[in-house]
Amino acid sequence: MTVLHGLANCDTVRRSRAWLAERTVVHDFHDFKKSGVDAARLDAWIAAVGWQVLLNRRGTTWRKLDAATQGGVVDAASARSLMLAQPSLIKRPVVEWADGSITVGLDTERWTALLERQ
């Protein structure tokens, strides 16, 4: 089963969900602002794509952090701790595809290729 993780009020997540629905891709949606992020799942995402890809340094949540907190993110452990505390810092959407692959962000070309393989 494909699972799309993100925030319900995020425009990119809304476009991603619509894209999947248009292609009749059966998927679950997990709102990690409401339901949180499981630490083991976050670890799997970090292992699959890297903490640098997963940490959203361009969003409002990041910009609202003080300089010391931002500067304290120097490795996977520090990024993980911050993303667990503030899931809004996770780049969206994170998609766990039925084949086990993980993507971050809306990338319709890659998503199309993944669907063609399944």
Residue frames relative to the residue before (quaternion, step in Angstrom):
aa qw qx qy qz dx dy dz
M 1.0000 0.0000 0.0000 0.0000 0.00 0.00 0.00
T 0.3775 -0.7051 0.5583 0.2205 3.55 -0.98 0.87
V 0.0806 -0.7839 0.6152 0.0242 3.57 -0.98 0.90
L 0.1735 -0.7647 0.6155 0.0794 3.54 -0.85 1.05
H 0.1375 -0.7929 0.5926 0.0348 3.56 -0.74 1.13
G 0.3477 0.7265 -0.5449 0.2332 3.54 -0.97 0.85
L 0.5714 -0.5422 0.4718 0.3963 3.50 -1.26 -0.58
A 0.5344 -0.6718 0.4136 0.3034 3.56 -0.82 1.02
N 0.7454 0.4094 -0.2343 0.4710 3.60 0.99 -0.72
C 0.4758 0.6631 -0.4368 0.3784 3.61 1.27 0.19
D 0.4800 -0.6937 0.4576 0.2812 3.60 -0.75 1.03
T 0.6513 0.5100 -0.3229 0.4598 3.61 0.96 -0.79
V 0.6344 0.5101 -0.3254 0.4811 3.58 1.04 -0.74
R 0.6351 0.5218 -0.3320 0.4627 3.60 0.96 -0.80
R 0.6633 0.4886 -0.3040 0.4785 3.61 0.92 -0.88
S 0.6413 0.5314 -0.3184 0.4528 3.58 1.02 -0.79
R 0.6573 0.4984 -0.3051 0.4760 3.55 0.94 -0.88
A 0.6467 0.5094 -0.3179 0.4704 3.59 0.98 -0.81
W 0.6310 0.5361 -0.3293 0.4539 3.59 0.98 -0.84
L 0.6672 0.4872 -0.2976 0.4785 3.58 0.92 -0.90
A 0.6580 0.5166 -0.3086 0.4527 3.58 0.94 -0.88
E 0.6320 0.5401 -0.3273 0.4493 3.60 1.00 -0.81
R 0.7325 0.3796 -0.2114 0.5240 3.56 1.14 -0.63
T 0.4237 -0.7478 0.4074 0.3087 3.54 1.37 0.31
V 0.2867 0.7361 -0.5479 0.2753 3.56 0.96 0.90
V 0.3251 -0.7421 0.5571 0.1824 3.54 -0.56 1.18
H 0.1663 0.7887 -0.5707 0.1569 3.57 -0.74 1.05
D 0.3715 -0.6643 0.5961 0.2555 3.49 -1.35 0.40
F 0.2492 -0.7404 0.6002 0.1715 3.54 -1.25 0.45
H 0.0931 -0.7777 0.6211 0.0266 3.55 -0.92 0.98
D 0.2030 -0.7722 0.5951 0.0916 3.56 -0.58 1.20
F 0.2042 -0.8325 0.5004 0.1217 3.56 -0.20 1.22
K 0.5289 0.5710 -0.4481 0.4398 3.59 1.16 0.09
K 0.7146 0.4264 -0.2431 0.4985 3.59 1.01 -0.84
S 0.8046 0.3134 -0.1270 0.4882 3.56 0.90 -0.97
G 0.4880 -0.6724 0.4337 0.3487 3.57 1.23 -0.12
V 0.3903 -0.6796 0.5649 0.2583 3.52 -1.35 -0.01
D 0.4169 -0.6965 0.5340 0.2365 3.52 -0.85 1.02
A 0.5181 -0.6731 0.4323 0.3029 3.60 -0.80 1.01
A 0.6588 0.5042 -0.3172 0.4595 3.60 0.93 -0.83
R 0.6363 0.5154 -0.3233 0.4742 3.57 1.03 -0.76
L 0.6413 0.5082 -0.3261 0.4734 3.60 0.94 -0.83
D 0.6236 0.5369 -0.3337 0.4599 3.59 1.00 -0.78
A 0.6496 0.5122 -0.3119 0.4672 3.59 0.99 -0.83
W 0.6457 0.5088 -0.3229 0.4691 3.59 0.99 -0.79
I 0.6477 0.5140 -0.3187 0.4634 3.57 0.94 -0.87
A 0.6558 0.5060 -0.3081 0.4680 3.58 0.97 -0.83
A 0.7014 0.4878 -0.2695 0.4444 3.59 1.00 -0.82
V 0.8429 0.1846 -0.0578 0.5021 3.59 0.81 -0.94
G 0.5103 -0.6434 0.4195 0.3869 3.59 1.23 -0.34
W 0.5500 -0.6444 0.4236 0.3207 3.55 -1.02 0.79
Q 0.6058 0.5760 -0.3606 0.4137 3.59 1.09 -0.65
V 0.6530 0.4909 -0.3023 0.4911 3.58 1.09 -0.70
L 0.7076 0.5058 -0.2517 0.4245 3.54 0.93 -0.94
L 0.6762 0.4865 -0.2933 0.4691 3.59 1.04 -0.71
N 0.2689 -0.7788 0.5522 0.1277 3.56 -0.64 1.16
R 0.0782 -0.8261 0.5581 -0.0030 3.56 -0.19 1.32
R 0.6382 0.5366 -0.3303 0.4423 3.60 1.25 0.07
G 0.6031 0.6104 -0.3416 0.3833 3.59 1.22 -0.24
T 0.7121 -0.4602 0.3432 0.4040 3.49 -1.38 0.22
T 0.6316 0.5465 -0.3453 0.4280 3.59 0.92 -0.84
W 0.6564 0.5004 -0.3079 0.4732 3.60 0.94 -0.87
R 0.6810 0.5036 -0.2946 0.4425 3.58 0.86 -0.95
K 0.6589 0.5105 -0.3092 0.4578 3.60 1.14 -0.54
L 0.5437 0.6124 -0.4064 0.4051 3.60 1.22 -0.26
D 0.5019 -0.6315 0.4866 0.3354 3.55 -1.11 0.61
A 0.6823 -0.5245 0.3367 0.3822 3.55 -1.23 0.55
A 0.6325 0.5407 -0.3382 0.4396 3.59 1.02 -0.74
T 0.6557 0.4960 -0.3102 0.4772 3.58 0.98 -0.82
Q 0.6471 0.5074 -0.3189 0.4713 3.57 0.92 -0.88
G 0.6967 0.4848 -0.2702 0.4545 3.56 0.89 -0.93
G 0.6258 0.5623 -0.3256 0.4315 3.56 1.22 -0.44
V 0.5921 0.5395 -0.3707 0.4700 3.57 1.28 -0.15
V 0.1380 0.8313 -0.5130 0.1637 3.52 -0.09 1.35
D 0.7958 0.1138 -0.0541 0.5923 3.57 1.25 -0.25
A 0.7454 -0.4075 0.2808 0.4467 3.56 -1.32 0.06
A 0.6548 0.5289 -0.3260 0.4304 3.61 0.92 -0.82
S 0.6952 0.4572 -0.2856 0.4754 3.59 0.87 -0.89
A 0.6347 0.5118 -0.3298 0.4758 3.59 1.04 -0.71
R 0.6318 0.5428 -0.3235 0.4490 3.57 0.97 -0.88
S 0.6612 0.5191 -0.3064 0.4466 3.56 0.86 -0.97
L 0.6829 0.4859 -0.2803 0.4680 3.56 0.92 -0.90
M 0.6680 0.4959 -0.3046 0.4637 3.60 0.96 -0.84
L 0.6230 0.5176 -0.3449 0.4743 3.60 1.08 -0.61
A 0.6799 0.4852 -0.2809 0.4727 3.57 1.01 -0.82
Q 0.7998 0.1080 -0.0256 0.5899 3.57 1.07 -0.78
P 0.2129 -0.8345 0.4957 0.1120 3.61 0.21 1.25
S 0.5477 0.6152 -0.3995 0.4025 3.61 1.18 -0.39
L 0.6002 0.5681 -0.3529 0.4387 3.59 1.25 -0.26
I 0.5560 0.5858 -0.4005 0.4329 3.59 1.25 -0.08
K 0.4638 -0.6747 0.4993 0.2833 3.56 -0.84 1.01
R 0.2040 -0.8148 0.5395 0.0587 3.55 -0.97 0.90
P 0.6292 -0.2460 -0.7335 -0.0745 1.39 -2.11 1.33
V 0.3280 -0.6452 0.6324 0.2760 3.51 -1.37 0.23
V 0.0734 -0.8072 0.5856 0.0126 3.57 -0.70 1.07
E 0.1757 -0.7283 0.6560 0.0918 3.51 -0.94 1.03
W 0.2401 -0.8091 0.5265 0.1026 3.55 -0.37 1.27
A 0.6744 -0.5214 0.3519 0.3868 3.54 -1.22 0.53
D 0.6874 0.4774 -0.2872 0.4659 3.61 1.09 -0.62
G 0.6244 -0.5733 0.3259 0.4187 3.59 1.30 0.07
S 0.5559 0.6022 -0.4085 0.4018 3.59 1.19 -0.18
I 0.2486 -0.7554 0.5948 0.1176 3.53 -1.27 0.55
T 0.0465 -0.7793 0.6246 0.0185 3.54 -0.98 0.92
V 0.2011 -0.7546 0.6140 0.1143 3.53 -1.25 0.55
G 0.7800 0.2490 -0.2279 0.5269 3.54 -0.82 1.05
L 0.5327 -0.6096 0.4862 0.3289 3.53 -1.31 0.37
D 0.1307 0.7718 -0.6009 0.1614 3.55 -0.46 1.28
T 0.1952 -0.8491 0.4785 0.1096 3.57 0.26 1.28
E 0.6023 0.5470 -0.3727 0.4462 3.61 1.06 -0.57
R 0.6806 0.4684 -0.2858 0.4854 3.56 0.87 -0.93
W 0.6406 0.5288 -0.3266 0.4508 3.57 0.97 -0.86
T 0.6354 0.5263 -0.3288 0.4596 3.58 0.97 -0.81
A 0.6533 0.5087 -0.3071 0.4690 3.57 0.96 -0.87
L 0.6445 0.5163 -0.3210 0.4637 3.59 0.99 -0.79
L 0.6675 0.5015 -0.3008 0.4609 3.58 0.94 -0.84
E 0.6343 0.5312 -0.3309 0.4538 3.58 1.06 -0.70
R 0.6646 0.5020 -0.3012 0.4643 3.60 1.12 -0.58
Q 0.6528 0.5447 -0.3192 0.4187 3.57 1.12 -0.59
